[in-house]
Amino acid sequence: MSRIFRFTFFNNRELRLTTLVIVGNGFDIQNGLPTSYWYFYNQYNKRLDAHFVHFTDFFDDQEWSNFEENLGVFDEGNFRESVALEPSMDDMIESSKYVNGYNDEVSQKTDELVDDIKSAFTTWIRGIDVKQATKFMEFPKGFKFINFNYTSTLQDVYSVPDEDVLHIHGKATWNVIFGHGVGSGDQSSSMEPNLDEPWFEESNQTLASVTDKFHKPVNEILEEHREHLEKYGDVTKIIVLGHSINDIDIPYLKCILSAYPDAVWRNWNHKGEENDGVTDTHVKLLSLGVSNGQLCSLSSKNLKRAYPIS
């Protein structure tokens, strides 16, 4: 029988156990911060819509709710036709300057697209003022945090020591890592050459590199932080706060599950009329290997009762 509960209290003994907290964007949203992709869309859609017409998954996601995942499918042909006029065979026979100029134009427009999207996203992230957050709960001392957010809400609002927080994808102030999980990020280097039109090989590789540049290197990040993730000590409880358990983050979660197989899991997520994040994430955690007997999923609206501000 599925163990999804509306609410539970934690006794004093439980609070003394070694606890690892996995923090997702739902936590920042619950603190009143404008960190959902809807706010990014609202601020940047006029600037970026001309770019996103070349990423076909945005057609069915008009408000960018799957912004990062959508960057994994790029319409190279559509983009090529819109940014440069392909030289004719006669032009290329006459002079190599035509194909060189074409390849340069494609390269320049590709760089502009990638740089503009990356700049807009990092600027938006860095513009989020955590001082506007409304603290609604209290973390017991000694908790350790794996933060999938870029913000410093834990440190600046909840007074969590910086050394207790691992920002797995970087912080707003440095090294913001975002992107999709499609493929392995080496499309441009592994593509087969076009023997029919070898003169366009350079532009073909340039266009193929777009999804590479937006690829989130999860395996590399995991290896960089694996020792940290596996050496938190005697972890007996793992708390999930507002993390949607996206497929791209599964390798991190499996690493944590493998390192602490006996820990109980408490999954706090949003439960609304249209979006039951509690049930959705509960099912996902079960599917990645958390046992039903060790998993309890609850509505995050009750966090302030479970961990009241003293």
C-alpha positions in Angstrom: 0.0 0.0 0.0 1.4 3.4 -0.9 2.6 5.4 2.1 1.5 9.0 1.3 0.5 10.9 4.3 -1.1 14.3 4.7 1.0 15.2 7.7 3.3 13.8 10.4 5.1 15.2 13.4 8.8 14.5 14.1 9.7 13.7 17.7 12.8 15.1 19.5 14.8 11.9 19.0 14.3 12.0 15.2 15.5 15.6 15.2 18.9 14.5 16.7 19.5 12.0 13.9 22.1 12.8 11.2 20.0 14.3 8.4 20.7 15.1 4.8 18.4 17.6 3.0 17.9 17.7 -0.8 16.6 21.1 -1.7 14.7 21.9 -5.0 13.1 25.0 -6.5 9.8 24.3 -4.7 11.5 25.4 -1.5 12.5 28.8 -2.9 9.0 29.2 -4.3 7.4 28.4 -0.9 9.6 31.1 0.6 7.9 33.6 -1.8 10.8 34.0 -4.2 10.0 34.5 -8.0 12.1 31.5 -9.1 9.7 29.5 -11.3 10.4 29.6 -15.0 7.2 31.6 -15.5 9.0 34.7 -14.1 11.9 34.1 -16.4 9.4 33.9 -19.3 7.6 37.0 -18.2 10.8 39.0 -18.1 12.6 37.7 -21.2 10.1 36.3 -23.7 10.3 39.3 -26.0 14.1 39.1 -26.1 14.4 35.3 -26.5 11.3 34.3 -28.5 13.2 34.8 -31.7 15.7 32.3 -30.6 13.3 29.7 -29.2 11.5 29.3 -32.5 14.5 27.2 -33.4 13.9 24.9 -30.4 10.9 22.9 -31.3 9.9 21.8 -27.8 9.0 25.4 -26.9 6.1 25.2 -29.4 4.1 23.2 -26.8 5.5 25.0 -23.8 4.6 28.7 -24.4 5.5 29.8 -20.8 8.8 27.8 -20.6 7.9 25.6 -17.7 10.4 23.0 -19.1 12.9 25.6 -20.2 16.1 23.5 -19.6 14.8 20.3 -21.2 13.5 22.2 -24.2 17.1 23.3 -25.1 17.9 19.7 -26.0 16.1 19.7 -29.4 17.4 22.3 -31.9 16.1 22.7 -35.5 19.4 23.1 -37.3 17.8 23.3 -40.7 15.4 26.0 -39.7 18.1 28.1 -38.0 20.5 27.7 -41.0 17.9 29.0 -43.4 17.0 32.0 -41.3 20.5 33.3 -40.6 22.5 32.9 -43.8 22.1 32.5 -47.5 23.6 29.3 -48.7 26.0 29.9 -51.6 25.3 28.2 -54.9 27.6 25.7 -56.5 28.6 28.3 -59.1 29.6 30.8 -56.4 31.8 28.2 -54.6 33.5 27.2 -57.8 34.2 30.8 -58.5 35.8 31.5 -55.1 36.2 29.9 -51.7 35.3 33.2 -50.1 31.6 32.4 -50.5 31.6 29.2 -48.5 34.0 30.7 -46.0 31.8 33.7 -45.6 28.7 31.4 -45.2 30.4 29.3 -42.5 31.5 32.4 -40.7 28.0 33.8 -40.7 26.5 30.6 -39.4 29.2 30.6 -36.6 28.6 34.2 -35.6 24.8 33.8 -35.5 25.1 30.5 -33.5 27.4 32.3 -30.9 24.9 35.1 -30.6 22.0 32.7 -30.0 23.9 30.7 -27.3 25.4 33.7 -25.6 22.1 35.6 -25.5 20.2 32.7 -23.9 23.0 32.0 -21.4 23.3 35.7 -20.5 19.6 36.1 -20.1 19.3 33.1 -17.8 22.3 34.0 -15.6 21.2 37.6 -15.4 17.7 36.6 -14.3 19.1 34.2 -11.6 21.5 36.8 -10.3 18.7 39.4 -10.1 16.6 37.3 -7.6 16.8 39.1 -4.2 16.7 36.5 -1.4 16.1 39.3 1.1 12.6 39.3 -0.2 12.1 35.7 1.0 9.6 35.0 3.8 11.1 32.5 6.3 8.4 30.0 7.3 10.2 27.2 9.1 13.4 26.4 11.1 16.1 23.9 10.4 17.6 22.1 13.4 21.3 22.5 13.8 23.5 19.9 12.2 21.5 19.3 9.0 23.5 19.0 5.8 22.2 20.3 2.5 22.5 19.4 -1.2 21.1 22.4 -2.9 19.9 22.2 -6.5 19.0 25.9 -6.4 21.4 28.7 -7.3 20.1 31.1 -4.6 21.6 31.6 -1.1 18.3 31.3 0.6 19.6 28.7 3.1 22.6 30.8 4.1 21.1 34.3 4.1 17.5 33.6 5.3 17.9 30.4 7.4 21.5 31.1 8.7 22.8 27.7 7.5 26.6 27.8 7.5 28.0 27.9 4.0 30.1 24.8 4.7 26.9 22.8 5.3 25.5 23.5 1.8 26.7 21.9 -1.4 25.4 23.8 -4.4 25.5 21.0 -6.9 24.8 23.2 -10.0 26.7 26.3 -8.8 25.5 29.5 -7.2 24.0 32.7 -8.6 27.3 34.5 -8.0 29.5 32.0 -9.8 29.3 29.1 -12.3 25.6 28.8 -12.9 25.2 25.3 -14.5 22.0 24.7 -16.5 20.8 22.8 -19.5 19.2 19.6 -20.8 20.1 15.9 -20.4 19.5 14.8 -24.0 22.4 12.7 -25.3 25.9 12.9 -24.0 26.9 16.4 -25.0 29.2 15.4 -27.9 27.0 15.5 -30.9 29.2 17.9 -32.9 32.4 15.8 -32.4 30.7 12.4 -33.0 28.6 13.3 -36.0 29.2 11.5 -39.3 30.7 13.7 -42.0 28.4 14.6 -44.9 30.3 13.2 -47.9 27.8 14.7 -50.4 28.5 18.3 -49.2 31.9 18.3 -47.5 32.2 22.1 -48.1 29.5 22.6 -45.4 31.1 20.4 -42.8 32.2 23.3 -40.7 28.8 24.9 -40.5 27.2 21.4 -39.9 29.5 21.0 -36.8 28.8 24.5 -35.7 25.0 23.9 -35.7 25.4 20.5 -34.0 27.3 22.2 -31.2 24.3 24.2 -30.1 22.8 21.3 -28.1 26.2 20.4 -26.8 26.7 23.9 -25.4 23.4 23.6 -23.5 24.0 20.1 -22.3 24.2 19.8 -18.5 27.2 17.5 -17.8 25.6 15.5 -14.9 28.0 12.6 -15.1 31.0 14.9 -14.8 29.4 16.9 -11.9 28.6 13.7 -10.1 32.1 12.4 -10.4 33.4 15.8 -9.1 31.2 15.6 -6.0 30.9 11.9 -5.5 33.3 11.8 -2.6 31.4 14.6 -0.9 28.0 13.0 -1.5 29.1 9.6 -0.1 30.9 10.9 3.0 28.2 12.6 5.1 28.7 9.9 7.7 25.8 8.1 9.4 22.9 9.5 7.5 19.7 8.1 8.9 17.2 10.4 7.3 17.0 12.1 3.9 14.6 14.9 3.5 13.5 16.1 0.1 12.2 19.7 0.0 10.4 20.9 -3.2 12.5 18.8 -5.6 10.6 17.5 -8.6 12.8 14.5 -9.0 13.4 15.3 -12.7 15.0 12.5 -14.8 18.2 14.6 -15.3 18.9 14.5 -11.5 18.3 10.8 -11.1 22.1 9.9 -11.1 22.7 12.2 -8.1 19.7 10.6 -6.2 20.8 7.1 -7.0 24.3 7.9 -5.7 22.8 9.2 -2.4 20.5 6.2 -2.1 23.4 3.8 -2.7 25.5 5.6 -0.1 22.8 5.5 2.6 20.6 2.5 1.9 19.2 2.3 5.4 18.1 6.0 5.6 14.4 6.8 5.8 13.1 9.4 3.3 10.7 12.2 4.0 9.5 13.8 0.8 7.9 17.2 1.2 6.3 18.6 -2.0 3.6 20.9 -3.3 0.1 19.5 -3.5 -2.4 21.7 -5.4 -5.7 21.3 -7.1 -4.1 20.8 -10.5 -0.7 19.6 -9.6 -0.2 16.8 -7.1 3.6 17.0 -6.7 3.4 14.8 -3.6 2.1 11.8 -5.4 4.2 12.4 -8.6 7.5 12.6 -6.7 6.6 9.7 -4.4 6.1 7.5 -7.4 9.4 8.7 -8.9 11.4 8.0 -5.7 9.9 4.5 -5.5 10.9 3.9 -9.1 14.5 4.9 -8.5 14.8 2.4 -5.7 13.6 4.0 -2.4 11.7 1.2 -0.6 8.0 1.8 0.2 8.8 1.1 3.9 11.4 3.8 4.0 9.5 6.5 2.2 6.9 8.9 3.5 5.6 11.8 1.2 3.8 14.8 2.6 2.4 18.2 1.6 5.0 20.9 2.0 2.3 23.3 3.4 2.8 21.5 6.7 6.5 22.1 7.0 6.1 25.1 9.2 4.2 22.8 11.7 6.8 20.1 11.6 9.7 22.5 11.9 8.3 25.6 13.6 10.2 28.8 14.0 11.2 29.0 17.7 
